[in-house]
């Protein structure tokens, strides 16, 4: 006997043709939105980095600590580009850090508790964020953003050297990715021995 389709109980609604349709963001507006999203991701990444540093052994900790400065430099560069693209500016650093700390407060990895599986999880999360960051820098380096907005000195980010800065940041993120992949594999294989 054939089955009759079940009703979901929700009536099918089509979009209201009288509501205005917003055009997708393009140009500087799209890049500004993209950079804002990545700045929030960078704040989360900075907090995850701190969790990773406190969860790994002393030798690996020494390898991860320099990433703090690199992350800060990358956030400053993204903030500077964002401030040149839009008068709204960048989200406040305090808001970025507060939001990232709240989301990570339940992760059971830190100086007191170092669950091996949780440590592997934060290493994988950080590596994933770094992959996204590398992709962002590469994409921006290949776009019109690399030419720099008009009216900016060549010596500043956003000027004539923007393409080089973006390419260097992509290379730096690739090196971070390799380091995190090495640590992820080392600590991951130790979990599953």
Secondary structure, DSSP 4 states (H G I P E B T S, - for coil): -PPPPPP-SSPP-PPPTTSPPPPPP-HHHHHHHHHHHHHHHHHHHHHHHHHHHHHS-HHHHHHHHHHHHHHHHHHHHHHHHHHHH-TT----HHHHHHHHHHHHTT--BSSS-B-HHHHHHHHHHHHHHHHHHHHHHHHHHTSGGGG--TT--TTSTTSTTHHHHHHHHHHHHHHHHHHHHHHHHHHHHHHT-
